[in-house]
Amino acid sequence: MSTTDFSKQLNNLQLFLFNFAMRLTNNHEKAKDLVQDTSLRAFRYREKFQMGTNFKGWIATIMRNTFINNYRKEKRQRTVSEPVEELAYSLESTTIPSYAAEINLRMQEIHHKIDQIGELYSVPFLMHYRGYEYQEIANYLSLPMGTVKSRIFTARKKLKDAIERVTS
């Protein structure tokens, strides 16, 4: 496809692209930016378009992927712009006990409850709690990932039931 034909087809889809962008962003200005980014990327990679395929679908896929990538980038870039003192003050809570001894007792109770649910459930639960991903836990325990997810879910349920029995 020649550059002029490509440009004509892209121009014919501008209204479609804007409407699609509005559904993704729910913001007029962001939708215009997304259409512009999509058009730029489509034009940059026009050689990758294969004749005989759905041009509208190809453009829509570029827009969707651009939106997702921008969303993820914005999510990573969100930072707190308040001074550290204000942030530290906002993190203080009245629900947290002020005495270290009371905190230690509560943590001991929680660890005791975790020990009571059995090693079968507590090991994957604690690994997940410490930040391991499901696949890492599955590899370490030589289990299918579905089994790991099931055991973590069951551990949460058992812990919730045990804690509710104590508080009620």
DSSP file (Angstrom, degrees, kcal/mol; ACC not computed):
  #  RESIDUE AA STRUCTURE BP1 BP2  ACC     N-H-->O    O-->H-N    N-H-->O    O-->H-N    TCO  KAPPA ALPHA  PHI   PSI    X-CA   Y-CA   Z-CA
    1    1 A M              0   0    0      0, 0.0    48,-0.1     0, 0.0     2,-0.0   0.000 360.0 360.0 360.0 134.1    0.0    0.0    0.0
    2    2 A S     >  -     0   0    0      1,-0.1     4,-2.5     4,-0.0     5,-0.2  -0.292 360.0-109.9 -75.5 164.6    1.4    3.4   -1.0
    3    3 A T  H  > S+     0   0    0      1,-0.2     4,-2.5     2,-0.2     5,-0.2   0.869 118.5  50.8 -63.0 -38.5    1.8    6.2    1.6
    4    4 A T  H  > S+     0   0    0      2,-0.2     4,-2.3     1,-0.2    -1,-0.2   0.915 111.1  47.5 -68.6 -41.7   -1.0    8.2    0.1
    5    5 A D  H  > S+     0   0    0      2,-0.2     4,-2.5     1,-0.2     5,-0.2   0.913 112.7  50.1 -63.1 -41.5   -3.4    5.3    0.1
    6    6 A F  H  X S+     0   0    0     -4,-2.5     4,-2.4     1,-0.2    -2,-0.2   0.933 110.9  48.7 -61.7 -46.4   -2.4    4.5    3.7
    7    7 A S  H  X S+     0   0    0     -4,-2.5     4,-2.6     2,-0.2    -1,-0.2   0.883 110.5  51.5 -62.0 -39.8   -3.0    8.2    4.7
    8    8 A K  H  X S+     0   0    0     -4,-2.3     4,-2.2     2,-0.2    -1,-0.2   0.936 111.6  45.9 -63.4 -46.7   -6.4    8.2    3.0
    9    9 A Q  H  X S+     0   0    0     -4,-2.5     4,-0.9     1,-0.2    -2,-0.2   0.900 113.5  49.9 -64.1 -39.4   -7.6    5.1    4.8
   10   10 A L  H >< S+     0   0    0     -4,-2.4     3,-0.6    -5,-0.2    -2,-0.2   0.910 110.6  49.6 -64.9 -42.5   -6.2    6.5    8.1
   11   11 A N  H >< S+     0   0    0     -4,-2.6     3,-1.3     1,-0.2     4,-0.3   0.859 105.7  57.0 -64.9 -35.8   -8.0    9.8    7.6
   12   12 A N  H 3< S+     0   0    0     -4,-2.2     3,-0.3     1,-0.2     4,-0.3   0.754 107.5  49.6 -66.1 -23.0  -11.3    8.0    6.8
   13   13 A L  T <X S+     0   0    0     -4,-0.9     4,-2.9    -3,-0.6    -1,-0.2   0.311  77.9 103.0 -98.6   8.4  -11.1    6.2   10.2
   14   14 A Q  H <> S+     0   0    0     -3,-1.3     4,-2.5     1,-0.2     5,-0.2   0.898  83.1  47.3 -61.1 -41.8  -10.4    9.4   12.3
   15   15 A L  H  > S+     0   0    0     -4,-0.3     4,-2.5    -3,-0.3    -1,-0.2   0.927 113.4  48.6 -65.6 -44.5  -14.0    9.5   13.6
   16   16 A F  H  > S+     0   0    0     -4,-0.3     4,-2.4     1,-0.2    -2,-0.2   0.926 112.3  49.3 -58.4 -45.1  -14.0    5.8   14.4
   17   17 A L  H  X S+     0   0    0     -4,-2.9     4,-2.6     1,-0.2    -2,-0.2   0.900 110.8  49.6 -63.5 -41.1  -10.7    6.2   16.2
   18   18 A F  H  X S+     0   0    0     -4,-2.5     4,-2.3    -5,-0.2    -1,-0.2   0.930 111.8  47.7 -64.9 -44.2  -11.9    9.2   18.2
   19   19 A N  H  X S+     0   0    0     -4,-2.5     4,-1.7     2,-0.2    -2,-0.2   0.902 113.4  48.2 -63.1 -40.4  -15.1    7.4   19.3
   20   20 A F  H  X S+     0   0    0     -4,-2.4     4,-1.6    -5,-0.2    -1,-0.2   0.906 111.1  50.7 -65.1 -41.7  -13.0    4.3   20.3
   21   21 A A  H  X S+     0   0    0     -4,-2.6     4,-2.8     1,-0.2     5,-0.4   0.865 107.0  54.5 -64.6 -36.8  -10.6    6.5   22.2
   22   22 A M  H  X S+     0   0    0     -4,-2.3     4,-2.3     1,-0.2    -1,-0.2   0.888 106.8  51.2 -64.9 -38.0  -13.5    8.2   24.0
   23   23 A R  H  < S+     0   0    0     -4,-1.7    -1,-0.2     1,-0.2    -2,-0.2   0.860 115.2  43.3 -65.9 -33.8  -14.7    4.8   25.2
   24   24 A L  H  < S+     0   0    0     -4,-1.6    -2,-0.2    -5,-0.1    -1,-0.2   0.899 128.9  23.2 -77.0 -41.5  -11.2    3.9   26.4
   25   25 A T  H  < S-     0   0    0     -4,-2.8    -3,-0.2    -5,-0.1    -2,-0.2   0.769  77.0-148.6-100.9 -28.5  -10.4    7.2   28.2
   26   26 A N     <  +     0   0    0     -4,-2.3     2,-0.3    -5,-0.4    -4,-0.1   0.799  69.8 101.3  57.6  30.2  -13.7    8.9   29.0
   27   27 A N     >  -     0   0    0     -6,-0.3     4,-2.3     1,-0.1     5,-0.2  -0.971  67.6-146.2-147.3 126.8  -11.8   12.2   28.5
   28   28 A H  H  > S+     0   0    0     -2,-0.3     4,-2.1     1,-0.2     5,-0.1   0.925  99.9  43.4 -60.9 -49.1  -12.0   14.4   25.4
   29   29 A E  H  > S+     0   0    0      1,-0.2     4,-2.3     2,-0.2    -1,-0.2   0.908 115.0  48.6 -66.9 -42.4   -8.4   15.7   25.6
   30   30 A K  H  > S+     0   0    0      1,-0.2     4,-2.5     2,-0.2    -1,-0.2   0.864 109.5  54.3 -65.5 -34.1   -6.9   12.3   26.3
   31   31 A A  H  X S+     0   0    0     -4,-2.3     4,-2.4     2,-0.2    -2,-0.2   0.916 107.9  48.8 -65.1 -42.7   -9.0   10.8   23.5
   32   32 A K  H  X S+     0   0    0     -4,-2.1     4,-2.2     1,-0.2    -2,-0.2   0.916 112.3  48.9 -62.8 -41.9   -7.5   13.4   21.1
   33   33 A D  H  X S+     0   0    0     -4,-2.3     4,-2.8     1,-0.2    -2,-0.2   0.905 110.6  50.9 -62.9 -40.8   -4.0   12.6   22.3
   34   34 A L  H  X S+     0   0    0     -4,-2.5     4,-2.6     2,-0.2    -2,-0.2   0.893 109.2  50.4 -65.6 -39.6   -4.6    8.9   21.9
   35   35 A V  H  X S+     0   0    0     -4,-2.4     4,-2.7     2,-0.2    -1,-0.2   0.919 112.3  47.9 -62.1 -43.1   -5.9    9.3   18.4
   36   36 A Q  H  X S+     0   0    0     -4,-2.2     4,-2.4     2,-0.2    -2,-0.2   0.930 112.9  47.2 -64.8 -45.3   -2.8   11.3   17.5
   37   37 A D  H  X S+     0   0    0     -4,-2.8     4,-2.6     1,-0.2    -2,-0.2   0.911 113.6  49.1 -61.5 -41.7   -0.4    8.7   19.2
   38   38 A T  H  X S+     0   0    0     -4,-2.6     4,-2.9     2,-0.2     5,-0.2   0.924 111.1  48.7 -64.7 -44.7   -2.2    5.9   17.4
   39   39 A S  H  X S+     0   0    0     -4,-2.7     4,-2.4     1,-0.2    -1,-0.2   0.905 112.1  49.7 -62.0 -41.3   -2.0    7.7   14.0
   40   40 A L  H  X S+     0   0    0     -4,-2.4     4,-2.4     2,-0.2    -2,-0.2   0.931 113.4  45.0 -64.0 -45.8    1.6    8.4   14.5
   41   41 A R  H  X S+     0   0    0     -4,-2.6     4,-2.3     2,-0.2    -2,-0.2   0.916 112.8  51.0 -65.3 -42.3    2.4    4.8   15.4
   42   42 A A  H  < S+     0   0    0     -4,-2.9    -1,-0.2     1,-0.2    -2,-0.2   0.922 112.8  45.8 -61.0 -43.3    0.3    3.4   12.6
   43   43 A F  H >< S+     0   0    0     -4,-2.4     3,-1.2    -5,-0.2    -1,-0.2   0.899 111.7  52.3 -66.8 -39.3    2.1    5.6   10.1
   44   44 A R  H 3< S+     0   0    0     -4,-2.4     3,-0.3     1,-0.3    -1,-0.2   0.870 119.4  35.0 -63.5 -36.7    5.5    4.7   11.6
   45   45 A Y  T >< S+     0   0    0     -4,-2.3     3,-1.7     1,-0.2     4,-0.4  -0.002  78.0 123.5-108.2  28.4    4.8    1.0   11.2
   46   46 A R  G X   +     0   0    0     -3,-1.2     3,-1.0     1,-0.3    -1,-0.2   0.767  66.9  65.4 -62.3 -26.0    2.8    1.1    8.0
   47   47 A E  G 3  S+     0   0    0     -3,-0.3    -1,-0.3     1,-0.2    -2,-0.1   0.765  94.5  60.2 -67.6 -22.9    5.2   -1.3    6.3
   48   48 A K  G <  S+     0   0    0     -3,-1.7     2,-0.3     2,-0.1    -1,-0.2   0.635  80.1 103.0 -80.9 -13.6    4.1   -4.0    8.8
   49   49 A F    <   -     0   0    0     -3,-1.0     2,-0.5    -4,-0.4     6,-0.0  -0.549  67.7-143.2 -70.5 130.1    0.4   -3.8    7.6
   50   50 A Q    >   -     0   0    0     -2,-0.3     3,-1.8     4,-0.1    -2,-0.1  -0.841  16.7-117.6-100.2 127.2   -0.3   -6.7    5.4
   51   51 A M  T 3  S+     0   0    0     -2,-0.5     3,-0.1     1,-0.2    -1,-0.0  -0.297  99.3  35.5 -59.3 141.5   -2.6   -6.2    2.4
   52   52 A G  T 3  S+     0   0    0      1,-0.4    -1,-0.2     0, 0.0     2,-0.2   0.284  95.0 106.9  95.9 -10.4   -5.7   -8.2    2.5
   53   53 A T  S <  S-     0   0    0     -3,-1.8     2,-0.8     1,-0.1    -1,-0.4  -0.523  87.2 -82.0 -95.6 170.1   -6.1   -7.9    6.3
   54   54 A N     >  -     0   0    0      1,-0.2     4,-2.1    -2,-0.2     5,-0.1  -0.596  38.4-169.0 -76.5 107.3   -8.6   -5.7    8.2
   55   55 A F  H  > S+     0   0    0     -2,-0.8     4,-2.4     1,-0.2     5,-0.2   0.900  86.7  51.9 -64.1 -42.3   -7.2   -2.2    8.3
   56   56 A K  H  > S+     0   0    0      1,-0.2     4,-2.4     2,-0.2    -1,-0.2   0.909 111.5  46.8 -63.1 -42.8   -9.7   -1.0   10.8
   57   57 A G  H  > S+     0   0    0      2,-0.2     4,-2.2     1,-0.2    -1,-0.2   0.874 110.5  53.2 -65.0 -38.5   -9.0   -3.9   13.1
   58   58 A W  H  X S+     0   0    0     -4,-2.1     4,-1.8     2,-0.2    -2,-0.2   0.923 112.0  44.6 -63.1 -45.2   -5.2   -3.3   12.8
   59   59 A I  H  X S+     0   0    0     -4,-2.4     4,-2.4     2,-0.2    -2,-0.2   0.905 111.7  52.9 -65.7 -42.6   -5.6    0.4   13.7
   60   60 A A  H  X S+     0   0    0     -4,-2.4     4,-2.7     1,-0.2    -1,-0.2   0.881 108.3  51.1 -62.5 -37.8   -8.0   -0.5   16.6
   61   61 A T  H  X S+     0   0    0     -4,-2.2     4,-2.6     2,-0.2     5,-0.2   0.902 108.9  50.8 -65.7 -41.3   -5.4   -2.9   18.0
   62   62 A I  H  X S+     0   0    0     -4,-1.8     4,-2.4     2,-0.2    -2,-0.2   0.925 112.2  47.7 -60.9 -43.6   -2.7   -0.3   17.8
   63   63 A M  H  X S+     0   0    0     -4,-2.4     4,-2.8     2,-0.2    -2,-0.2   0.938 111.9  48.6 -64.1 -46.6   -4.9    2.1   19.7
   64   64 A R  H  X S+     0   0    0     -4,-2.7     4,-2.4     1,-0.2    -2,-0.2   0.928 114.0  45.9 -60.1 -45.5   -5.8   -0.4   22.4
   65   65 A N  H  X S+     0   0    0     -4,-2.6     4,-2.6     2,-0.2    -1,-0.2   0.882 112.3  51.3 -65.8 -38.4   -2.2   -1.4   22.9
   66   66 A T  H  X S+     0   0    0     -4,-2.4     4,-2.6    -5,-0.2     5,-0.2   0.918 110.6  49.2 -63.2 -43.9   -1.1    2.3   23.0
   67   67 A F  H  X S+     0   0    0     -4,-2.8     4,-2.6     2,-0.2    -2,-0.2   0.933 112.4  47.3 -60.8 -47.0   -3.8    3.0   25.6
   68   68 A I  H  X S+     0   0    0     -4,-2.4     4,-2.4     1,-0.2    -2,-0.2   0.924 113.1  48.2 -62.5 -45.1   -2.7    0.0   27.8
   69   69 A N  H  X S+     0   0    0     -4,-2.6     4,-2.3     1,-0.2    -1,-0.2   0.912 113.1  47.8 -63.1 -42.6    0.9    1.0   27.5
   70   70 A N  H  X S+     0   0    0     -4,-2.6     4,-2.7     2,-0.2     5,-0.2   0.903 110.9  52.0 -64.1 -41.0    0.2    4.6   28.4
   71   71 A Y  H  X S+     0   0    0     -4,-2.6     4,-2.2    -5,-0.2    -2,-0.2   0.930 111.2  46.4 -60.9 -45.9   -2.0    3.5   31.3
   72   72 A R  H  X S+     0   0    0     -4,-2.4     4,-1.9     2,-0.2    -1,-0.2   0.892 112.3  50.9 -64.4 -39.3    0.8    1.3   32.7
   73   73 A K  H  X S+     0   0    0     -4,-2.3     4,-1.7     2,-0.2    -2,-0.2   0.923 111.2  47.7 -64.9 -43.7    3.4    4.1   32.3
   74   74 A E  H  X S+     0   0    0     -4,-2.7     4,-1.0     1,-0.2    -2,-0.2   0.888 109.0  54.7 -63.2 -38.5    1.2    6.6   34.1
   75   75 A K  H  < S+     0   0    0     -4,-2.2     3,-0.4     1,-0.2    -1,-0.2   0.894 109.9  46.2 -62.8 -40.1    0.6    4.1   36.9
   76   76 A R  H  < S+     0   0    0     -4,-1.9    -1,-0.2     1,-0.2    -2,-0.2   0.818 111.6  52.5 -70.0 -30.7    4.3    3.7   37.4
   77   77 A Q  H  < S+     0   0    0     -4,-1.7     2,-0.3    -5,-0.1    -1,-0.2   0.582  77.3 114.6 -87.1  -9.6    5.0    7.4   37.3
   78   78 A R     <  +     0   0    0     -4,-1.0     2,-0.3    -3,-0.4    -3,-0.0  -0.453  44.2 170.1 -64.0 122.9    2.4    8.4   39.9
   79   79 A T        -     0   0    0     -2,-0.3     2,-0.5     0, 0.0    -2,-0.1  -0.904  40.2-101.4-132.0 161.6    4.4    9.7   42.9
   80   80 A V        -     0   0    0     -2,-0.3     4,-0.0     1,-0.1     7,-0.0  -0.714  28.1-172.3 -83.5 128.0    3.5   11.5   46.1
   81   81 A S        +     0   0    0     -2,-0.5    -1,-0.1     2,-0.1     3,-0.1   0.277  51.4 103.7-105.0  10.4    4.3   15.2   45.7
   82   82 A E  S    S-     0   0    0      1,-0.1    -2,-0.1     2,-0.1     5,-0.0  -0.574  83.5 -92.2 -88.5 155.4    3.7   16.1   49.3
   83   83 A P     >  -     0   0    0      0, 0.0     4,-1.9     0, 0.0     3,-0.3  -0.297  36.3-114.9 -60.9 152.8    6.5   16.8   51.8
   84   84 A V  H  > S+     0   0    0      1,-0.2     4,-2.9     2,-0.2     5,-0.2   0.844 113.6  59.2 -60.5 -36.2    7.7   13.8   53.7
   85   85 A E  H  > S+     0   0    0      1,-0.2     4,-2.1     2,-0.2    -1,-0.2   0.920 107.1  45.8 -61.5 -43.6    6.5   15.3   57.0
   86   86 A E  H  > S+     0   0    0     -3,-0.3     4,-2.1     2,-0.2    -1,-0.2   0.886 113.2  50.6 -66.4 -38.0    2.9   15.5   55.8
   87   87 A L  H  X S+     0   0    0     -4,-1.9     4,-1.4     2,-0.2    -2,-0.2   0.925 109.9  49.2 -65.3 -44.6    3.1   12.0   54.4
   88   88 A A  H  X S+     0   0    0     -4,-2.9     4,-0.7     1,-0.2    -1,-0.2   0.899 111.3  50.3 -62.3 -39.8    4.5   10.6   57.6
   89   89 A Y  H >< S+     0   0    0     -4,-2.1     3,-0.7     1,-0.2    -1,-0.2   0.889 108.7  51.8 -65.2 -38.6    1.7   12.4   59.6
   90   90 A S  H 3< S+     0   0    0     -4,-2.1    -1,-0.2     1,-0.2    -2,-0.2   0.762 103.4  59.1 -71.5 -23.2   -1.0   11.0   57.3
   91   91 A L  H 3< S+     0   0    0     -4,-1.4    -1,-0.2    -3,-0.2    -2,-0.2   0.706  82.9 100.4 -77.9 -18.8    0.3    7.5   57.7
   92   92 A E    <<  -     0   0    0     -4,-0.7     2,-0.4    -3,-0.7     3,-0.0  -0.415  57.3-168.9 -66.8 142.4   -0.2    7.6   61.5
   93   93 A S        -     0   0    0     -2,-0.1     3,-0.4     1,-0.1    -2,-0.1  -0.980  30.8-143.7-136.6 146.9   -3.4    5.9   62.5
   94   94 A T  S    S+     0   0    0     -2,-0.4     4,-0.1     1,-0.2    -1,-0.1   0.628  98.3  66.2 -82.4 -12.8   -5.4    5.7   65.7
   95   95 A T  S    S+     0   0    0      2,-0.1    -1,-0.2     3,-0.0    -3,-0.0   0.694  81.8  87.4 -82.5 -17.2   -6.3    2.1   65.1
   96   96 A I  S    S-     0   0    0     -3,-0.4    -3,-0.1     1,-0.1     7,-0.0  -0.687  90.2-113.0 -82.0 128.7   -2.7    0.9   65.5
   97   97 A P        -     0   0    0      0, 0.0    -2,-0.1     0, 0.0    -1,-0.1  -0.318  16.3-143.9 -62.8 143.1   -1.9    0.2   69.1
   98   98 A S  S    S+     0   0    0     -4,-0.1     2,-0.5     4,-0.0     3,-0.1   0.588  75.2  82.1 -86.7  -9.8    0.7    2.5   70.5
   99   99 A Y     >  -     0   0    0      1,-0.1     4,-1.8     2,-0.0     3,-0.2  -0.832  68.3-146.9-102.9 132.2    2.4    0.0   72.7
  100  100 A A  H  > S+     0   0    0     -2,-0.5     4,-2.6     1,-0.2     5,-0.2   0.848  99.4  58.4 -62.6 -34.7    5.1   -2.3   71.2
  101  101 A A  H  > S+     0   0    0      1,-0.2     4,-2.2     2,-0.2    -1,-0.2   0.909 105.7  48.4 -63.0 -41.6    4.1   -5.1   73.6
  102  102 A E  H  > S+     0   0    0      2,-0.2     4,-2.2     1,-0.2    -1,-0.2   0.891 110.8  51.0 -66.1 -39.0    0.5   -5.1   72.4
  103  103 A I  H  X S+     0   0    0     -4,-1.8     4,-2.5     1,-0.2    -2,-0.2   0.930 110.0  50.0 -61.9 -45.3    1.7   -5.2   68.8
  104  104 A N  H  X S+     0   0    0     -4,-2.6     4,-2.4     1,-0.2    -2,-0.2   0.897 109.6  51.0 -61.7 -40.8    3.9   -8.1   69.6
  105  105 A L  H  X S+     0   0    0     -4,-2.2     4,-2.2     2,-0.2    -1,-0.2   0.912 110.8  48.3 -63.3 -42.6    1.0  -10.0   71.3
  106  106 A R  H  X S+     0   0    0     -4,-2.2     4,-2.3     2,-0.2    -2,-0.2   0.915 111.8  49.2 -64.5 -42.0   -1.2   -9.4   68.2
  107  107 A M  H  X S+     0   0    0     -4,-2.5     4,-2.7     1,-0.2    -2,-0.2   0.892 109.4  52.3 -65.0 -38.6    1.5  -10.6   65.9
  108  108 A Q  H  X S+     0   0    0     -4,-2.4     4,-2.3     2,-0.2    -1,-0.2   0.901 109.1  50.5 -62.8 -39.9    2.1  -13.7   68.0
  109  109 A E  H  X S+     0   0    0     -4,-2.2     4,-2.3     2,-0.2    -2,-0.2   0.918 111.1  48.1 -62.7 -43.6   -1.7  -14.5   67.9
  110  110 A I  H  X S+     0   0    0     -4,-2.3     4,-2.3     2,-0.2    -2,-0.2   0.927 112.2  48.2 -64.1 -44.8   -1.6  -14.1   64.1
  111  111 A H  H  X S+     0   0    0     -4,-2.7     4,-2.4     1,-0.2    -1,-0.2   0.883 110.3  52.8 -63.3 -37.0    1.4  -16.4   63.7
  112  112 A H  H  X S+     0   0    0     -4,-2.3     4,-1.7     2,-0.2    -1,-0.2   0.912 109.2  48.8 -62.8 -42.6   -0.2  -18.9   66.1
  113  113 A K  H  X S+     0   0    0     -4,-2.3     4,-1.0     2,-0.2    -2,-0.2   0.886 110.5  51.3 -64.1 -38.9   -3.3  -18.9   63.8
  114  114 A I  H >< S+     0   0    0     -4,-2.3     3,-0.6     1,-0.2     4,-0.3   0.906 109.0  50.6 -64.7 -41.1   -1.2  -19.4   60.8
  115  115 A D  H >< S+     0   0    0     -4,-2.4     3,-1.0     1,-0.2    -1,-0.2   0.840 105.4  58.2 -64.2 -32.7    0.6  -22.3   62.4
  116  116 A Q  H 3< S+     0   0    0     -4,-1.7    -1,-0.2     1,-0.2    -2,-0.2   0.756  93.3  65.2 -70.7 -25.1   -2.9  -23.9   63.3
  117  117 A I  T << S-     0   0    0     -4,-1.0     4,-0.3    -3,-0.6    -1,-0.2   0.617 112.1-111.7 -77.0  -8.5   -4.0  -24.0   59.6
  118  118 A G    X>  -     0   0    0     -3,-1.0     4,-2.8    -4,-0.3     3,-0.9   0.125  19.7 -87.7  95.5 151.1   -1.3  -26.5   58.9
  119  119 A E  H 3> S+     0   0    0      1,-0.3     4,-1.7     2,-0.2    -1,-0.1   0.797 118.4  69.3 -64.4 -30.5    1.9  -26.5   56.8
  120  120 A L  H 34 S+     0   0    0      1,-0.2    -1,-0.3     2,-0.2    -2,-0.1   0.862 117.6  21.3 -56.9 -37.5    0.0  -27.5   53.7
  121  121 A Y  H <> S+     0   0    0     -3,-0.9     4,-1.8    -4,-0.3    -2,-0.2   0.753 119.1  60.2-101.2 -32.5   -1.6  -24.1   53.6
  122  122 A S  H  X S+     0   0    0     -4,-2.8     4,-3.0     1,-0.2     5,-0.3   0.869  98.5  56.9 -71.0 -36.0    0.7  -21.9   55.7
  123  123 A V  H  X S+     0   0    0     -4,-1.7     4,-2.2     2,-0.2     5,-0.2   0.961 112.5  38.9 -63.8 -52.4    3.8  -22.4   53.5
  124  124 A P  H  > S+     0   0    0      0, 0.0     4,-2.4     0, 0.0    -1,-0.2   0.899 117.2  52.8 -64.0 -36.0    2.3  -21.1   50.2
  125  125 A F  H  X S+     0   0    0     -4,-1.8     4,-2.7     1,-0.2    -2,-0.2   0.945 111.0  45.0 -62.9 -47.7    0.3  -18.4   52.1
  126  126 A L  H  X S+     0   0    0     -4,-3.0     4,-2.0     2,-0.2    -1,-0.2   0.880 112.2  52.0 -65.9 -37.3    3.4  -17.1   53.9
  127  127 A M  H  <>S+     0   0    0     -4,-2.2     5,-2.3    -5,-0.3     4,-0.2   0.927 112.5  45.6 -63.7 -42.8    5.5  -17.2   50.7
  128  128 A H  H ><5S+     0   0    0     -4,-2.4     3,-1.5     1,-0.2    -2,-0.2   0.914 111.2  53.1 -64.6 -42.3    2.7  -15.2   48.9
  129  129 A Y  H 3<5S+     0   0    0     -4,-2.7    -1,-0.2     1,-0.3    -2,-0.2   0.848 105.2  55.3 -60.6 -35.1    2.5  -12.8   51.9
  130  130 A R  T 3<5S-     0   0    0     -4,-2.0    -1,-0.3    -5,-0.2    -2,-0.2   0.452 128.8 -94.7 -81.8  -0.1    6.3  -12.2   51.6
  131  131 A G  T < 5S+     0   0    0     -3,-1.5    -3,-0.2     1,-0.3    -2,-0.1   0.460  73.7 144.5 107.9   1.2    5.9  -11.2   48.0
  132  132 A Y      < -     0   0    0     -5,-2.3    -1,-0.3    -6,-0.2     2,-0.1  -0.465  47.8-121.8 -71.8 146.0    6.6  -14.3   46.0
  133  133 A E     >  -     0   0    0     -2,-0.1     4,-2.3     1,-0.1     5,-0.2  -0.464  24.7-107.3 -83.3 160.7    4.6  -14.7   42.8
  134  134 A Y  H  > S+     0   0    0      1,-0.2     4,-2.8     2,-0.2     5,-0.2   0.896 119.6  51.1 -55.2 -43.9    2.4  -17.7   42.3
  135  135 A Q  H  > S+     0   0    0      1,-0.2     4,-2.5     2,-0.2    -1,-0.2   0.891 109.0  50.7 -65.1 -38.7    4.7  -19.2   39.7
  136  136 A E  H  > S+     0   0    0      2,-0.2     4,-2.4     1,-0.2    -1,-0.2   0.911 112.3  47.1 -63.7 -41.8    7.7  -18.9   42.0
  137  137 A I  H  X S+     0   0    0     -4,-2.3     4,-2.6     2,-0.2    -2,-0.2   0.926 111.7  50.9 -64.7 -44.4    5.8  -20.6   44.8
  138  138 A A  H  X>S+     0   0    0     -4,-2.8     5,-2.2    -5,-0.2     4,-0.8   0.906 112.1  46.6 -60.8 -42.8    4.7  -23.3   42.4
  139  139 A N  H  <5S+     0   0    0     -4,-2.5     3,-0.4     3,-0.2    -1,-0.2   0.922 113.5  48.5 -65.2 -43.9    8.2  -23.9   41.2
  140  140 A Y  H  <5S+     0   0    0     -4,-2.4    -2,-0.2     1,-0.2    -1,-0.2   0.896 119.7  37.1 -64.3 -41.5    9.6  -24.0   44.8
  141  141 A L  H  <5S-     0   0    0     -4,-2.6    -1,-0.2    -5,-0.2    -2,-0.2   0.466 106.2-125.5 -90.9  -2.3    7.0  -26.4   46.1
  142  142 A S  T  <5 +     0   0    0     -4,-0.8    -3,-0.2    -3,-0.4    -4,-0.1   0.931  67.0 129.4  55.5  49.7    6.9  -28.4   42.8
  143  143 A L      < -     0   0    0     -5,-2.2    -1,-0.2    -6,-0.2    -2,-0.1  -0.894  67.2 -94.7-127.1 157.2    3.1  -28.0   42.5
  144  144 A P     >  -     0   0    0      0, 0.0     4,-1.8     0, 0.0     3,-0.4  -0.432  36.8-119.2 -66.4 150.0    0.8  -26.8   39.8
  145  145 A M  H  > S+     0   0    0      1,-0.2     4,-2.6     2,-0.2     5,-0.2   0.860 113.1  58.1 -62.1 -35.6    0.0  -23.1   39.9
  146  146 A G  H  > S+     0   0    0      1,-0.2     4,-2.2     2,-0.2    -1,-0.2   0.878 105.0  50.6 -61.4 -38.1   -3.7  -23.8   40.3
  147  147 A T  H  > S+     0   0    0     -3,-0.4     4,-2.5     2,-0.2    -1,-0.2   0.901 109.6  50.7 -65.8 -41.2   -3.0  -25.8   43.4
  148  148 A V  H  X S+     0   0    0     -4,-1.8     4,-2.4     2,-0.2     5,-0.2   0.940 111.3  47.5 -62.2 -47.1   -0.9  -23.0   44.9
  149  149 A K  H  X S+     0   0    0     -4,-2.6     4,-2.4     1,-0.2    -1,-0.2   0.908 112.3  50.3 -60.9 -41.4   -3.7  -20.5   44.2
  150  150 A S  H  X S+     0   0    0     -4,-2.2     4,-2.6     1,-0.2    -1,-0.2   0.908 110.7  48.5 -63.6 -42.8   -6.2  -22.8   45.8
  151  151 A R  H  X S+     0   0    0     -4,-2.5     4,-2.5     2,-0.2    -1,-0.2   0.880 111.4  49.6 -67.7 -37.4   -4.1  -23.4   48.9
  152  152 A I  H  X S+     0   0    0     -4,-2.4     4,-2.3     2,-0.2    -1,-0.2   0.917 112.1  48.7 -66.1 -42.3   -3.6  -19.6   49.4
  153  153 A F  H  X S+     0   0    0     -4,-2.4     4,-2.2    -5,-0.2    -2,-0.2   0.930 112.9  47.4 -61.8 -45.5   -7.3  -19.0   49.0
  154  154 A T  H  X S+     0   0    0     -4,-2.6     4,-2.7     1,-0.2    -2,-0.2   0.891 110.1  53.1 -64.3 -39.3   -8.1  -21.8   51.5
  155  155 A A  H  X S+     0   0    0     -4,-2.5     4,-2.7     2,-0.2     5,-0.2   0.915 109.1  49.2 -62.4 -42.8   -5.5  -20.4   53.9
  156  156 A R  H  X S+     0   0    0     -4,-2.3     4,-2.6     2,-0.2    -1,-0.2   0.925 112.2  48.3 -60.6 -44.3   -7.0  -16.9   53.7
  157  157 A K  H  X S+     0   0    0     -4,-2.2     4,-2.4     2,-0.2    -2,-0.2   0.919 112.6  47.6 -63.7 -44.3  -10.5  -18.4   54.4
  158  158 A K  H  X S+     0   0    0     -4,-2.7     4,-2.5     2,-0.2    -2,-0.2   0.906 113.1  48.5 -64.5 -41.7   -9.3  -20.5   57.3
  159  159 A L  H  X S+     0   0    0     -4,-2.7     4,-2.6     2,-0.2     5,-0.2   0.913 110.7  50.8 -64.6 -41.8   -7.4  -17.5   58.8
  160  160 A K  H  X S+     0   0    0     -4,-2.6     4,-2.5    -5,-0.2    -2,-0.2   0.929 111.8  47.3 -61.3 -45.3  -10.5  -15.3   58.4
  161  161 A D  H  X S+     0   0    0     -4,-2.4     4,-2.0     1,-0.2    -1,-0.2   0.906 112.4  49.7 -62.6 -41.8  -12.7  -17.9   60.1
  162  162 A A  H  X S+     0   0    0     -4,-2.5     4,-1.3     1,-0.2    -2,-0.2   0.895 112.9  46.3 -65.5 -39.7  -10.2  -18.3   63.0
  163  163 A I  H  X S+     0   0    0     -4,-2.6     4,-2.1     1,-0.2    -1,-0.2   0.889 111.0  52.1 -70.4 -38.9   -9.9  -14.5   63.5
  164  164 A E  H  X S+     0   0    0     -4,-2.5     4,-1.7    -5,-0.2    -2,-0.2   0.859 106.0  54.9 -66.0 -34.5  -13.7  -14.1   63.4
  165  165 A R  H  < S+     0   0    0     -4,-2.0    -1,-0.2     1,-0.2    -2,-0.2   0.863 110.1  47.1 -64.6 -34.9  -14.1  -16.8   66.0
  166  166 A V  H  < S+     0   0    0     -4,-1.3    -2,-0.2     1,-0.2    -1,-0.2   0.894 114.6  44.9 -73.1 -40.1  -11.7  -14.9   68.4
  167  167 A T  H  <        0   0    0     -4,-2.1    -2,-0.2     1,-0.2    -1,-0.2   0.727 360.0 360.0 -80.2 -21.2  -13.4  -11.5   67.9
  168  168 A S     <        0   0    0     -4,-1.7    -1,-0.2    -5,-0.2    -2,-0.2   0.477 360.0 360.0 -98.0 360.0  -17.0  -12.7   68.2
